[in-house]
Each structure stands twice: as C-alpha cells, then as structure tokens.
Amino acid sequence: MPATAKTPTLKSKKEKLYILDERVQLFRNTSDIWQMQMWVREEGKYVRESLRTADLLEAKKKAEDRFIFFRAKVMNDEKIFSITAQELRDKFLAHVAQQVKMGQLSAGRAANVKTYTKHYLDFVVRTTKIQNIDRKKFREYLAFRRGKKPDILATVVLNESITIKQMYRFACAEGLIDQTYVPDFGVIKVKQGEAVRESYTAKEYTDLINVSRVWHKSKDVVTEEQRYYRRLLNDFILIMANSGFRTQEARLLKWKDIKRITKTDNDEVYAEVVIRAENTKVRKSRTVQIRRGDVFERIRTYSKHTEPEDFVFSRFEQDKNEVLDKTRLYDLFGELVQKVKDKNPDFDDTKTLYCLRHLFITMRIMAGLNVYDIAKICGTSLVQIQKHYDAATALLTSQVMNRNQMRFDSHGNVVLEDSGKAVVSVKEEGQAPAGHD
C-alpha cells in the first residue's frame, strides 16, 4: 500500500517490500524474522503480525494466506480486531434494551440478563479480548460460581450459561467474533428435585403477615416515607400471596390494570386485574380475578399516585411517578424478614418474595384445583407446574387415593368409591365407564 496520511512511519526497517498489488507490506527490523502489515479500511486499523520465518519465499506465502484469511473475515462481516468482554456485554445489553422497547422481551428477563452477564464479566475479566478466551475455559464456570456462592443451585448456573451463550450468538451474528465460537460449559448436572419450588408454609406466611401488617407502626419509624414503604411492602406481600403473580408482574401494575373491584355477599372483595404482555415472562397477557381487592382500595388511601397511568406500587416522591425499584423492595423485605426471624427463631429467612407465588400455587394444588387452570391463572405452562410442583401434586394424589375405597364390579372391573359414590370405573379397552354414554 502506498504511503498515505494514515500510514504510520515505519522506523529502522532493514528491509521492506510490497506484495499483492501493494496491499500487504513485508518488513524486518533488527532481527531476521519477516513481519507483515496490511490496512483494514473497514475498521480503520493496521494488522501487524510476525510471520515467524527468515525465508522470504515462505514469508510471502504466509502473508498471502493471512491476507486471504483477513479478507474472508471482512467479507463475512466479522471483526478482525477483538472487542473486550465489557464491550461485548455493553452491546448485548443495548440489544436487549431495544428488544424490551419493541415488546419482544420482558423487563424482568432483561434484568436477569444484566445480572447473569455481570457474573460473566467477573469470570473472564472485563478487559479481556473475547477472541483470546479459550472456549473451554467456560468449563470452569460452575466451580467459579460455587467458589463465590457455595450454596448456588446448578439450575441457576445452567440458566446463566444459557444467557451467556445467547450473548455469544449475538456476537457471532454481529460479526464481533468467529462464527464458529461457542462457549463450552461442559456438562452442568442438575440433581433430581433441585428445581422443586420452595414455598412458605402456612405458619411461616402467618408469621410474616403478623409482623408486616403492623411494621409501619413500629417506634423506629421516624418519617412519613418510612411509614409509606412499610405499608406498601405489606400490601405487596398480600397481593403476591393472593394472586400468584411473579414479582415483576406485581411491581409493574398500573392503576389502569385494575379493571373492576367487587364485593360478595359474605364481604369478600375481589379484583379483576390485567397482566400486560410486556410485563410477563412468556410475553402473553392474561386477565384474572384475585382475592383481597380491598388491598388496592387501601393503597389508594395513602398513595400519592393514583392516576390510570401511575404505578400501583410507586415510589414515595410526590413530584413524579416512578415504579418502586427492585433494590428498595428487596432491601425492605430483607429488613422485614430479620424482624420476623427475631420474633420467630424457626422462621426460614432464606426464602424470598418469589416464594409467595409458590405458596399460591402450592395451596391451590393442595385444595384440589385443576392443575391446567392453575397454570393459566399464573401465566405458566402445565409442564412447568408438573416439573416444579411435583411434590405437592404427588401428596394430593396420595391423599385422594387414600380417601377412596377400591372394589370390583360383577364384570371384574375396578371401581373406586368416594363417600359411597363411584367416581372411576376402569373397564376393558373399548368399554365406556358406567353411567357414561
């Protein structure tokens, strides 16, 4: 390449020559080893490499091969100069934010991506060039995470690995790394039963509520803001436990989502609530009726933000409406749990706000509700219910079986009886159960 304004001054070169129509320069300085230099116009930088040979003919052949290699990358829209791990994460998070804006991804999922990729930076070191990371290094990721957090579940690490792989697929699509690069996490084994959801017991929930409902009246409350947040946390817990909402779904509720509040003859108050698609994990809206509609009515009495577009669980500030941020919510809940633990030493303080959703689902399973209906109400799949709440369904099934008495009819068919009524008749193939057309 002829000298231009962009061409750096090459000092003290003993020899230099151009090949491939002056697109590649060969040179050697104080040593006998040949090096190459080529200008990459698309990235505005020079590639410089040692050719590791003192033989000119061999150097020319290697330079030609490297030229073809680099041009192929450019033609495939791949970057020649690697970005850092931090730069990759920044680009990926910007991509994720755009997906949220376009309604292709929930804000909750985006928050998880941000957390998972932060652990990735801690693992690879943020300044490392991504092309310099051996893909097999990721086999050490499980040990790394457990070194930081010994009790972390394999399920969590597996989910993190999936997100990191998605980030690298994004990098490949953007030409930021070799198209064949796939992080190799090895095998992350999830023990059977590890994914079973933890739920509050009835006693734990009672202990939690007994403290939370009066927490705003404690002597340590010195400001109206403290009182507001403690009342709001209590009402957030009640809504979670009586709706089965995910934490993010409840947190992002707006007053326009509360469609109707009705009171029954026995003074039960119900609320018809819309969970908008953009706030769900599965990107599908649903409308449900939940108990404790009176909680929404109570929030209206002390909240400063009750317009349709305002958040139900909003920040205290009066001049602008912003949703209660997760950090404050979780910190508040942590303080509450400590109060509950002080009063009830046997209280399990490892359980989280999300366990209130598990409580809702578990209680409905134990009450004998149709599992398919529970899945629809909670915005999840039947497979997820079966996978994560198998213990509850197994217990319910065994209770039903123990209530029933088995006998055989005159044809030798099995008949199960419950309170004297035949509920199941198991006949030979092709026969309809008794009492059915």
RODO-2510 file (C-alpha; in nm, 4 decimals, decimal comma):
residues 437
     n   res          X          Y          Z
     1     m     0,0000     0,0000     0,0000
     2     p     0,1437     0,3426    -0,0935
     3     a     0,2169     0,5790     0,1894
     4     t    -0,0851     0,7879     0,2892
     5     a    -0,1740     1,0272     0,5685
     6     k    -0,2924     0,7268     0,7702
     7     t     0,0179     0,5179     0,7136
     8     p     0,2413     0,5219     1,0239
     9     t     0,6101     0,5949     0,9942
    10     l     0,7964     0,2632     0,9963
    11     k     1,1283     0,3323     1,1598
    12     s     1,4566     0,1414     1,1461
    13     k     1,3399    -0,1223     0,8975
    14     k     1,6306    -0,3049     0,7444
    15     e     1,4164    -0,4263     0,4555
    16     k     1,0659    -0,3724     0,3273
    17     l     0,8677    -0,4664     0,0189
    18     y     0,5074    -0,4778    -0,1018
    19     i     0,3132    -0,7771    -0,2368
    20     l    -0,0400    -0,8382    -0,3621
    21     d    -0,0590    -0,5103    -0,5526
    22     e     0,0879    -0,3235    -0,2575
    23     r    -0,1950    -0,4283    -0,0261
    24     v     0,0464    -0,6083     0,2067
    25     q     0,3856    -0,4889     0,3242
    26     l     0,6613    -0,7228     0,4398
    27     f     0,9420    -0,5900     0,6570
    28     r     1,2051    -0,6909     0,9071
    29     n     1,3930    -0,4783     1,1547
    30     t     1,6805    -0,5773     1,3766
    31     s     1,6047    -0,9489     1,3555
    32     d     1,5937    -1,1732     1,0504
    33     i     1,2261    -1,2614     1,1042
    34     w     0,9825    -1,1243     0,8485
    35     q     0,6653    -0,9435     0,9576
    36     m     0,3597    -0,8325     0,7641
    37     q     0,1348    -0,5266     0,7764
    38     m    -0,1943    -0,4633     0,5970
    39     w    -0,4506    -0,1825     0,6193
    40     v    -0,8077    -0,2847     0,7102
    41     r    -1,0117     0,0002     0,5692
    42     e    -1,3421    -0,1264     0,7200
    43     e    -1,2043    -0,0935     1,0738
    44     g    -0,9559     0,1870     1,0174
    45     k    -0,6627    -0,0078     1,1615
    46     y    -0,3485    -0,1932     1,0593
    47     v    -0,2964    -0,5638     1,1119
    48     r     0,0636    -0,6405     1,2051
    49     e     0,1851    -0,9957     1,2562
    50     s     0,5117    -1,1826     1,2759
    51     l     0,5406    -1,4430     1,0013
    52     r     0,7885    -1,6422     1,2114
    53     t     1,0301    -1,7119     0,9292
    54     a     1,3519    -1,5637     0,7914
    55     d     1,2928    -1,7109     0,4446
    56     l     1,1446    -1,4564     0,2040
    57     l     0,9571    -1,7060    -0,0177
    58     e     0,7983    -1,8694     0,2883
    59     a     0,7163    -1,5256     0,4296
    60     k     0,5402    -1,4270     0,1067
    61     k     0,3326    -1,7471     0,1083
    62     k     0,2318    -1,6992     0,4743
    63     a     0,1465    -1,3329     0,4136
    64     e    -0,0756    -1,4255     0,1190
    65     d    -0,2560    -1,6858     0,3329
    66     r    -0,3086    -1,4356     0,6138
    67     f    -0,4333    -1,1757     0,3664
    68     i    -0,6954    -1,4222     0,2353
    69     f    -0,7899    -1,5111     0,5952
    70     f    -0,8429    -1,1490     0,6989
    71     r    -1,0322    -1,0547     0,3810
    72     a    -1,2629    -1,3543     0,4313
    73     k    -1,3468    -1,2232     0,7778
    74     v    -1,4242    -0,8800     0,6373
    75     m    -1,6434    -1,0320     0,3641
    76     n    -1,8329    -1,2272     0,6315
    77     d    -1,8880    -0,9062     0,8321
    78     e    -1,6640    -1,0364     1,1109
    79     k    -1,4408    -0,8109     1,3157
    80     i    -1,0673    -0,8624     1,2854
    81     f    -0,9845    -0,6603     1,5942
    82     s    -1,1417    -0,8150     1,9013
    83     i    -1,3544    -0,6192     2,1426
    84     t    -1,3306    -0,6670     2,5201
    85     a    -1,5708    -0,8659     2,7357
    86     q    -1,7036    -0,5376     2,8763
    87     e    -1,7689    -0,4022     2,5270
    88     l    -1,9498    -0,7219     2,4295
    89     r    -2,1732    -0,7009     2,7369
    90     d    -2,2498    -0,3328     2,6714
    91     k    -2,3514    -0,4070     2,3121
    92     f    -2,5618    -0,7053     2,4178
    93     l    -2,7431    -0,5115     2,6908
    94     a    -2,8193    -0,2341     2,4402
    95     h    -2,9642    -0,5019     2,2103
    96     v    -3,1716    -0,6451     2,4966
    97     a    -3,2974    -0,2977     2,5913
    98     q    -3,4124    -0,2486     2,2321
    99     q    -3,5992    -0,5805     2,2483
   100     v    -3,7767    -0,4634     2,5634
   101     k    -3,8670    -0,1342     2,3941
   102     m    -4,0140    -0,3224     2,0968
   103     g    -4,2112    -0,5567     2,3219
   104     q    -4,0053    -0,8624     2,2281
   105     l    -3,8686    -0,9188     2,5778
   106     s    -3,9963    -0,8540     2,9285
   107     a    -3,8288    -0,6075     3,1628
   108     g    -3,7911    -0,8902     3,4153
   109     r    -3,5994    -1,1053     3,1697
   110     a    -3,3800    -0,8076     3,0780
   111     a    -3,2954    -0,7599     3,4458
   112     n    -3,1901    -1,1260     3,4681
   113     v    -2,9697    -1,0871     3,1610
   114     k    -2,7991    -0,7883     3,3226
   115     t    -2,7268    -0,9866     3,6398
   116     y    -2,6115    -1,3031     3,4630
   117     t    -2,3733    -1,1179     3,2330
   118     k    -2,2252    -0,9308     3,5302
   119     h    -2,1141    -1,2696     3,6662
   120     y    -1,9668    -1,3387     3,3216
   121     l    -1,7508    -1,0260     3,3482
   122     d    -1,6269    -1,1327     3,6907
   123     f    -1,5353    -1,4700     3,5421
   124     v    -1,3470    -1,3679     3,2268
   125     v    -1,2256    -1,0224     3,3482
   126     r    -1,3875    -0,7253     3,1759
   127     t    -1,0764    -0,6075     2,9878
   128     t    -1,0060    -0,9452     2,8239
   129     k    -1,0346    -0,9595     2,4442
   130     i    -1,3163    -1,2016     2,3682
   131     q    -1,1236    -1,3679     2,0854
   132     n    -0,8487    -1,4530     2,3350
   133     i    -1,0818    -1,6505     2,5633
   134     d    -1,0466    -2,0242     2,5114
   135     r    -1,3981    -2,1608     2,4694
   136     k    -1,3095    -2,4495     2,7040
   137     k    -1,2373    -2,2005     2,9817
   138     f    -1,6119    -2,1873     3,0429
   139     r    -1,5929    -2,5427     3,1807
   140     e    -1,4564    -2,3728     3,4941
   141     y    -1,7633    -2,1509     3,5298
   142     l    -1,9580    -2,3782     3,7667
   143     a    -1,6593    -2,4061     4,0030
   144     f    -1,6078    -2,0283     3,9807
   145     r    -1,9686    -1,9524     4,0767
   146     r    -1,9643    -2,2008     4,3642
   147     g    -1,6381    -2,0503     4,4833
   148     k    -1,8210    -1,7172     4,5141
   149     k    -2,1519    -1,8638     4,6356
   150     p    -2,1179    -2,2208     4,7723
   151     d    -2,4932    -2,2813     4,8006
   152     i    -2,5787    -2,1737     4,4449
   153     l    -2,8013    -2,4233     4,2650
   154     a    -2,6852    -2,5943     3,9471
   155     t    -3,0160    -2,4800     3,7954
   156     v    -2,9127    -2,1161     3,8421
   157     v    -2,5686    -2,1739     3,6888
   158     l    -2,7300    -2,3560     3,3975
   159     n    -2,9606    -2,0593     3,3340
   160     e    -2,6617    -1,8243     3,3464
   161     s    -2,4732    -2,0393     3,0940
   162     i    -2,7713    -2,0288     2,8571
   163     t    -2,7764    -1,6471     2,8733
   164     i    -2,4007    -1,6229     2,8134
   165     k    -2,4346    -1,8496     2,5091
   166     q    -2,7115    -1,6236     2,3804
   167     m    -2,4761    -1,3271     2,4179
   168     y    -2,2118    -1,5053     2,2106
   169     r    -2,4668    -1,5971     1,9437
   170     f    -2,5403    -1,2248     1,9283
   171     a    -2,1646    -1,1602     1,8948
   172     c    -2,1435    -1,4069     1,6049
   173     a    -2,4449    -1,2505     1,4326
   174     e    -2,2861    -0,9061     1,4665
   175     g    -1,9508    -1,0263     1,3343
   176     l    -1,7787    -0,9497     1,6651
   177     i    -1,6222    -1,2944     1,6921
   178     d    -1,5576    -1,6019     1,4817
   179     q    -1,8832    -1,7524     1,3517
   180     t    -1,7955    -2,0941     1,4953
   181     y    -1,7258    -1,9717     1,8500
   182     v    -1,9493    -2,1363     2,1102
   183     p    -1,8622    -2,1232     2,4850
   184     d    -1,8090    -2,4777     2,6134
   185     f    -1,9559    -2,5098     2,9635
   186     g    -1,9169    -2,8858     2,9690
   187     v    -2,1961    -3,0746     3,1462
   188     i    -2,3815    -2,8922     3,4249
   189     k    -2,5799    -3,1622     3,6027
   190     v    -2,8973    -3,0610     3,7852
   191     k    -2,9855    -3,3028     4,0618
   192     q    -3,3306    -3,4540     4,0544
   193     g    -3,5676    -3,2468     4,2636
   194     e    -3,3380    -2,9418     4,2741
   195     a    -3,5841    -2,7430     4,0655
   196     v    -3,8718    -2,8020     4,3103
   197     r    -4,0017    -2,4629     4,4164
   198     e    -3,9683    -2,3514     4,7758
   199     s    -4,2934    -2,2302     4,9253
   200     y    -4,3733    -2,0661     5,2555
   201     t    -4,5541    -2,2934     5,4949
   202     a    -4,8873    -2,1743     5,6341
   203     k    -4,7187    -2,0943     5,9661
   204     e    -4,4332    -1,9041     5,8002
   205     y    -4,6768    -1,6969     5,5994
   206     t    -4,8793    -1,6220     5,9127
   207     d    -4,5622    -1,5172     6,0969
   208     l    -4,4633    -1,2942     5,8050
   209     i    -4,8005    -1,1219     5,7812
   210     n    -4,8385    -1,0780     6,1567
   211     v    -4,5204    -0,8717     6,1591
   212     s    -4,5602    -0,6902     5,8265
   213     r    -4,9139    -0,5608     5,8916
   214     v    -4,8031    -0,3615     6,1979
   215     w    -4,4440    -0,2869     6,0954
   216     h    -4,5301     0,0682     5,9853
   217     k    -4,6450     0,1400     6,3422
   218     s    -4,3084     0,0496     6,4985
   219     k    -4,1351     0,3012     6,7226
   220     d    -3,8361     0,3163     6,4868
   221     v    -4,0481     0,4792     6,2132
   222     v    -3,9477     0,8445     6,2138
   223     t    -4,0543     0,9684     5,8697
   224     e    -4,3654     0,9521     5,6562
   225     e    -4,1556     0,7946     5,3806
   226     q    -4,0586     0,5029     5,6062
   227     r    -4,4208     0,4520     5,7035
   228     y    -4,5292     0,4599     5,3386
   229     y    -4,2799     0,1974     5,2204
   230     r    -4,3554    -0,0388     5,5082
   231     r    -4,7291    -0,0190     5,4386
   232     l    -4,6660    -0,0695     5,0695
   233     l    -4,4493    -0,3769     5,1349
   234     n    -4,7232    -0,5339     5,3466
   235     d    -4,9768    -0,4778     5,0714
   236     f    -4,7335    -0,6073     4,8078
   237     i    -4,6959    -0,9313     5,0057
   238     l    -5,0740    -0,9712     5,0315
   239     i    -5,1229    -0,9227     4,6573
   240     m    -4,8429    -1,1678     4,5732
   241     a    -4,9795    -1,4365     4,8055
   242     n    -5,3371    -1,3983     4,6783
   243     s    -5,2641    -1,3709     4,3063
   244     g    -4,9753    -1,5969     4,2169
   245     f    -4,8177    -1,3088     4,0212
   246     r    -4,4466    -1,3050     3,9539
   247     t    -4,2661    -1,0322     4,1482
   248     q    -4,2109    -0,8239     3,8343
   249     e    -4,5748    -0,8641     3,7260
   250     a    -4,6989    -0,7279     4,0571
   251     r    -4,4387    -0,4497     4,0767
   252     l    -4,5260    -0,3123     3,7310
   253     l    -4,9021    -0,2990     3,7819
   254     k    -5,0633     0,0314     3,6936
   255     w    -5,3985     0,1570     3,8148
   256     k    -5,5372     0,1169     3,4635
   257     d    -5,4716    -0,2589     3,5017
   258     i    -5,7176    -0,2828     3,7924
   259     k    -6,0363    -0,3162     3,5914
   260     r    -6,3023    -0,3923     3,8475
   261     i    -6,3358    -0,4399     4,2229
   262     t    -6,6410    -0,6289     4,3516
   263     k    -6,7672    -0,7353     4,6916
   264     t    -6,9565    -1,0604     4,7516
   265     d    -7,2450    -1,1191     4,9921
   266     n    -7,0022    -1,2540     5,2512
   267     d    -6,7872    -0,9387     5,2257
   268     e    -6,5087    -1,0991     5,0201
   269     v    -6,3537    -0,8367     4,7923
   270     y    -6,2254    -0,9414     4,4501
   271     a    -6,0277    -0,7505     4,1882
   272     e    -6,0160    -0,8117     3,8141
   273     v    -5,6562    -0,7497     3,7105
   274     v    -5,4856    -0,7396     3,3704
   275     i    -5,1242    -0,8509     3,3439
   276     r    -4,9913    -0,6846     3,0298
   277     a    -4,7882    -0,8986     2,7881
   278     e    -4,4803    -0,6755     2,8090
   279     n    -4,4564    -0,7424     3,1834
   280     t    -4,4818    -1,1210     3,1632
   281     k    -4,2114    -1,3809     3,1273
   282     v    -4,3994    -1,5610     2,8484
   283     r    -4,4979    -1,2420     2,6577
   284     k    -4,8689    -1,3216     2,6805
   285     s    -5,1275    -1,1069     2,8570
   286     r    -5,3860    -1,2524     3,0920
   287     t    -5,6808    -1,1227     3,2911
   288     v    -5,7503    -1,2821     3,6293
   289     q    -5,9753    -1,2273     3,9272
   290     i    -5,7948    -1,2312     4,2610
   291     r    -5,8901    -1,2169     4,6247
   292     r    -5,8081    -0,9192     4,8501
   293     g    -5,9258    -0,6495     4,6139
   294     d    -5,9571    -0,4399     4,9299
   295     v    -5,5779    -0,4078     4,9306
   296     f    -5,5922    -0,1943     4,6155
   297     e    -5,8605     0,0228     4,7742
   298     r    -5,6402     0,0687     5,0790
   299     i    -5,3336     0,1678     4,8736
   300     r    -5,5426     0,4434     4,7120
   301     t    -5,5937     0,5999     5,0547
   302     y    -5,2247     0,6575     5,1265
   303     s    -5,0547     0,6667     4,7839
   304     k    -4,9804     0,9986     4,6124
   305     h    -5,0060     0,8389     4,2675
   306     t    -5,3468     0,7000     4,1722
   307     e    -5,3977     0,8131     3,8126
   308     p    -5,4584     0,5393     3,5484
   309     e    -5,1005     0,5580     3,4166
   310     d    -4,9483     0,5658     3,7661
   311     f    -4,7867     0,2584     3,9176
   312     v    -4,9798     0,0913     4,1985
   313     f    -4,6532     0,0215     4,3797
   314     s    -4,4854     0,3552     4,3241
   315     r    -4,2015     0,5456     4,4821
   316     f    -4,2788     0,7895     4,7624
   317     e    -4,1763     1,1057     4,5755
   318     q    -4,4775     1,3280     4,5063
   319     d    -4,3437     1,5283     4,2114
   320     k    -4,3068     1,2310     3,9741
   321     n    -4,4458     0,8809     3,9407
   322     e    -4,1856     0,6051     3,9246
   323     v    -4,2223     0,2367     3,9997
   324     l    -4,0847     0,1063     4,3287
   325     d    -3,7357    -0,0084     4,2301
   326     k    -3,6332    -0,3667     4,2952
   327     t    -3,3353    -0,2779     4,5127
   328     r    -3,5505    -0,0864     4,7614
   329     l    -3,8185    -0,3577     4,7512
   330     y    -3,5737    -0,6386     4,8252
   331     d    -3,3886    -0,4379     5,0893
   332     l    -3,7186    -0,3634     5,2629
   333     f    -3,8173    -0,7274     5,2504
   334     g    -3,4781    -0,8263     5,3928
   335     e    -3,5315    -0,5914     5,6881
   336     l    -3,8804    -0,7320     5,7433
   337     v    -3,7575    -1,0911     5,7337
   338     q    -3,4986    -1,0093     6,0001
   339     k    -3,7765    -0,8702     6,2229
   340     v    -3,9801    -1,1861     6,1688
   341     k    -3,6755    -1,4017     6,2430
   342     d    -3,6089    -1,2121     6,5669
   343     k    -3,9637    -1,2814     6,6803
   344     n    -3,9832    -1,6384     6,5418
   345     p    -3,6378    -1,8059     6,5521
   346     d    -3,7583    -2,1059     6,3477
   347     f    -3,8651    -1,8817     6,0559
   348     d    -3,6826    -1,9712     5,7317
   349     d    -3,5103    -1,6455     5,6368
   350     t    -3,3655    -1,7888     5,3133
   351     k    -3,6993    -1,7720     5,1322
   352     t    -3,7705    -1,4793     4,9048
   353     l    -4,0610    -1,2669     4,7870
   354     y    -4,0956    -1,5007     4,4894
   355     c    -4,1784    -1,7842     4,7307
   356     l    -4,5172    -1,6142     4,7790
   357     r    -4,6034    -1,7149     4,4215
   358     h    -4,5040    -2,0717     4,5080
   359     l    -4,7270    -2,0526     4,8148
   360     f    -5,0235    -1,9521     4,5982
   361     i    -4,9664    -2,2352     4,3506
   362     t    -4,8976    -2,4986     4,6154
   363     m    -5,2076    -2,4094     4,8158
   364     r    -5,4271    -2,4287     4,5036
   365     i    -5,2829    -2,7683     4,4149
   366     m    -5,3470    -2,8934     4,7680
   367     a    -5,7019    -2,7594     4,7505
   368     g    -5,7588    -2,9887     4,4538
   369     l    -5,7884    -2,7251     4,1798
   370     n    -5,7330    -2,8333     3,8226
   371     v    -5,3594    -2,8037     3,7507
   372     y    -5,4278    -2,6806     3,3962
   373     d    -5,6424    -2,3963     3,5349
   374     i    -5,3706    -2,3037     3,7849
   375     a    -5,1178    -2,2844     3,5009
   376     k    -5,3453    -2,0479     3,3036
   377     i    -5,4093    -1,8234     3,6045
   378     c    -5,0392    -1,7986     3,6867
   379     g    -4,9214    -1,7449     3,3298
   380     t    -4,7093    -2,0569     3,3082
   381     s    -4,7258    -2,3943     3,1355
   382     l    -4,8612    -2,7253     3,2575
   383     v    -4,5119    -2,8697     3,2112
   384     q    -4,3657    -2,6089     3,4483
   385     i    -4,6295    -2,6848     3,7116
   386     q    -4,5574    -3,0568     3,6820
   387     k    -4,1813    -3,0002     3,6900
   388     h    -4,1616    -2,7622     3,9834
   389     y    -4,4582    -2,8624     4,1995
   390     d    -4,4448    -3,2395     4,1628
   391     a    -4,4162    -3,2912     4,5384
   392     a    -4,7456    -3,1089     4,6027
   393     t    -4,9317    -3,2937     4,3265
   394     a    -4,7942    -3,6277     4,4481
   395     l    -4,9127    -3,5562     4,8027
   396     l    -5,2580    -3,4563     4,6810
   397     t    -5,2859    -3,7673     4,4647
   398     s    -5,1908    -3,9934     4,7545
   399     q    -5,4466    -3,8209     4,9800
   400     v    -5,7205    -3,8744     4,7206
   401     m    -5,6185    -4,2376     4,6758
   402     n    -5,6262    -4,2961     5,0499
   403     r    -5,9768    -4,1471     5,0720
   404     n    -6,1059    -4,3810     4,8085
   405     q    -6,2026    -4,7446     4,8518
   406     m    -6,1489    -4,9902     4,5705
   407     r    -6,3831    -5,2752     4,4764
   408     f    -6,4605    -5,4860     4,1722
   409     d    -6,7959    -5,4986     3,9960
   410     s    -6,9625    -5,8165     3,8685
   411     h    -6,7625    -5,7958     3,5444
   412     g    -6,4286    -5,7776     3,7236
   413     n    -6,3805    -5,4053     3,6516
   414     v    -6,2088    -5,1849     3,9143
   415     v    -6,4399    -4,9277     4,0732
   416     l    -6,3109    -4,6531     4,3071
   417     e    -6,5572    -4,5195     4,5625
   418     d    -6,5506    -4,1904     4,7481
   419     s    -6,8158    -4,1332     5,0159
   420     g    -7,0194    -4,4155     4,8705
   421     k    -7,0188    -4,2804     4,5121
   422     a    -6,8379    -4,4463     4,2249
   423     v    -6,6002    -4,1884     4,0793
   424     v    -6,3894    -4,4011     3,8464
   425     s    -6,4685    -4,7221     3,6678
   426     v    -6,1749    -4,8845     3,4901
   427     k    -6,3114    -5,1129     3,2178
   428     e    -6,1615    -5,3172     2,9446
   429     e    -6,0461    -5,1359     2,6322
   430     g    -6,3383    -5,0164     2,4227
   431     q    -6,5937    -5,0108     2,7060
   432     a    -6,7342    -4,6856     2,8444
   433     p    -6,7372    -4,6315     3,2242
   434     a    -7,0683    -4,6995     3,3946
   435     g    -7,3029    -4,4003     3,3876
   436     h    -7,1459    -4,2510     3,0722
   437     d    -7,2748    -4,2636     2,7156
***
